[in-house]
Structures are given as C-alpha cells and as structure tokens.
C-alpha cells in the first residue's frame, strides 16, 4: 500500500538541521562542482575523484549516524529538508516498510542516497524518450539494487537519473543532491504498467513538478 510522503520540514522529532553533518555535505558539494564537467557526461562512477568524494561523505554520515538515533517512531513517510540552495539540496527521507517513493528525476544533477537504517530497493532508468508534461514517455531500466544500512545509491546526470525507492522495512535515508542549478523543474513519472516489459522498457505519463503541484 502506498502512502503520500509528507514534505514538511518539521516533525515531532528534533529538527533535521540540528543533527546533520552539514560541513561534510558542503565539502562534498564543493568537490562535485569542481569535477562537474566530467560528472555531467559520466555514465558510471568511474570519474577521477568521484569515488573518493562519495567515500568521504559516506564516512562522515556513518560517524554521524553512530552518534545519533535517527529513528522517529510515528514519523515515517516524511521528507525533512535540511539545505535548499541553488547548487545543494539535502534532507532526511523516512519511509515505512512496504511503501514506495515514486519515480522522478533530478535533471542535470548528481544525487546520493545513503541508507542510515533499514533496507530499500533503488531502481534507475535512463533518460526518457519523448518530452512534455502530460505526455507518454518511454524509460529504459538501467539497474535495480537492494541497499542496506551503510550502502549508497548514486544517481548521475546521464545515467539512472530517473529513479524510485521501495522500502522493504522502515527505512531512513540521507539524500544529497548537487547541481549547477537546482532551481529548474523536474518530472514525476506515473507508469502505465506495474513493471518494465521484457526489454526493460517502461511507458509512463510525465508530469512536471510545478504542473503536478498546480503552481
């Protein structure tokens, strides 16, 4: 059963900003923007300097998670925004087991999902064919991974940028997204079938975020 993700920045828990590894995320932002020309065209994480930058962020988050109890009983299915800037967006996503975060993209962005606790399946799709809000597009599946605590999913601008998350258990993730410009619009994709066909193609209706929100 699906549940809507609450996008408010506060919950009954401590505010996310008060326990986030802000310094580590800003260092990661600086490193990724330095590598940006190579990152923008990459189709794998084999960009010189990228695995090291991701590894440093992962270590910082692991240390932070070890010091803080991030589980907030009764406050799952919630997105807690920590940083919202033109080139860096970060927050904590809490998902109840059995729920799914819908298929969406982060155009011309690099995004890292770090599992703090729980387990989740991360699915990735290539750049869709067709364009325009309200139109049917075709997406090609490029991978599906089971992630457990301490593991990451890396979304690149040109590879696996459209993605979704399916929580197997109650799960907490830290999401960090870096881009030259995060103020552009993104799309949400609503599949016309439950899964991709035998050729890993998935037909979906694309809705621009501001159109879906009515703004």
N, C-alpha and C positions, 0 to 999 in steps of 0.2 A: 504494500500500500504506500502511495506517495504522500508526502506532506510538504506543504509550502515552506520554503526557507525564510525565516524571519530575518530581515536585513537591518534591524535596529542596532545601534551601536552600544547600547547598554543592556544589561541583563541583571538578574538577581545576584550574579557573581561579581567579583571585583572587575573593574573596567579593564579591558584588554590592554590599554596603553600602559597601565601601571606595572605590568609584569612582562612586557615584550622585550626581546633582545634588539632594541631599536638601533643601537650602534652597529651591530653585526649586519642588520638589513641595509643600513646606509652604506656600509663598506661594500656590500655585495652590489648595490646599485651602482656605485662608482666604478667597480671592476667591470661590470657588464657593459656599461656605457662606453668604457674605454675599448672594449672588444666589439662594439656594436657593428661595424661594417662586416666583420666575419660572422657574427651571430645572425645577422639579418638574412644571410644566404645559406646558413647551415642546414643540413638535412640529418645531422646526428650531433651528439655532444662532443665529437672529436675536433673541437675548436681549441687551438692552443690557449691555455689559460682558463678555459671554461670549467673543466672538471675540478681544477684546484679551487676556483671561486665557489663552486657549488659545495665542495667538500668543507671549506672553511665555514660556510653558512650552516651546513649540517651539524658540524661540531659545536658551534655556538648554540644552536637550538637544542641539541642534545643536553648540553650543560644546563641550559635554562629549564628544560622540561624536568630534569632531575631535581631541581631545586623547588619547583612549583607544582602544586596539584592543579592540573588544568581541567579535571572533570568537574562539571557543574550539574549535579543531578536536577532533572526537571527543566534544564535549559538547553536541550539539544535542538537540532534543526534551526540553527541560528548562525548568522554571519555577523561577527563583531569587527567592525572596521577600526584599524589602528592608525594607518597612514593613508592619506589620499592626496597625492601631489601629481603634477603633470608628468613626472617620469617614474614615480614609485607608488604602488598601492599594495597594502598588506593588511592582513586580518586573520582572525581565527574562525574556522568553519567547524561547527559541531553538527554531526549527523547521527540520527537514531538508526540503529541497525535495521536493515530492510528498506531504507529509504534511498532515494536517488537524487543527485544534483543534476538538473537537465543539461542536455547537450548545448554547448555555447562556444564562442571563440574569443580570442584576445588578439585582434588584428595587429600585426607588426609588433608583437610583444613576446618577451620571454617570461614564462611563468613557472614557478617551482611550488609543488605541493609536498609538504613534509608531514608525514604521519606522526603525530605525537602519541596517540594511543588508539587502539582498535585495529580494524582491518577494512580495506576498501579496494574495490576493483576500479582501476582507471583505464578508460578507453580513449583512444586517439584516432582522429580522422584527418585526412589530407585536405588541402584547400578545395572548397566546394566548386563544382561547375554550375554555371548559372548565377544570377545575382538579382538583387532587388527584393525589398521586403514584401512578404505575402506570396512569393513565388516558390515553386518546387525546385529544389536543387538536388544534386547528386553528390554524396560524400563517399570517399573510399577509406575503409578501415585500414589503419597502419599499425595497430597494436592494441593489446589489452593485457594489463598486468595486475597481479594481486600484490597489494602493498600492505605491509605490516608496520608496527611501530618502529621508527628509526629509518624507514625507507622513504624514497622520494620519487615523484613523477616530474619529469622535465618537459615542458611544452615550448617548442621553438617557433619562431615566426613562420617558417615554411614547412614545418613537419609536425603533424599531430596537433595543430593549433586548435582545431575544433575538438572538444573533449567533454567527457561526462564522468561522474563518480557514482558508484553504487556501494553503499556501506553494508558490509556483511555483519558487523557488530556496531555498537555505539562507538563512534569514531570522532577524534579531534584532530584537525589538520591546521597547520600554519600555511597560508597562501601568500606568496610574494611575487609580484608582477612588476617587471621593469620594461620601459619602452622610451623612445624619443618623445612620444606624445600619447598619453593615456586618455586624452580628452575626446578622442574620436569615438564614433559609435561602434557597437559590436552587435553580433547577431545571436539569437537563440534559435535552435533548430528543433522542430517538432516532427519526429519520424512518422512516416506513413505506414510503417510496418514495425513489428516488435524487434526485429533484428536485421542485420545486413543479409543480403542474398548470398548465394554460393560464391560469387565473385567479389565478395566483401564490399558491395555497393549498397548504400542506404539512401533512399529517397526521403526527403524531409521538406517541410514548409519552413522557410526562413523568415524571421521577424526581427527587424531592427529594434534594439533595446528601447529607444525612446518611443517608437511606434507601439511596442507592446505595453509600455507604461502609460500610453496616452498623452505623452508630453512631447 
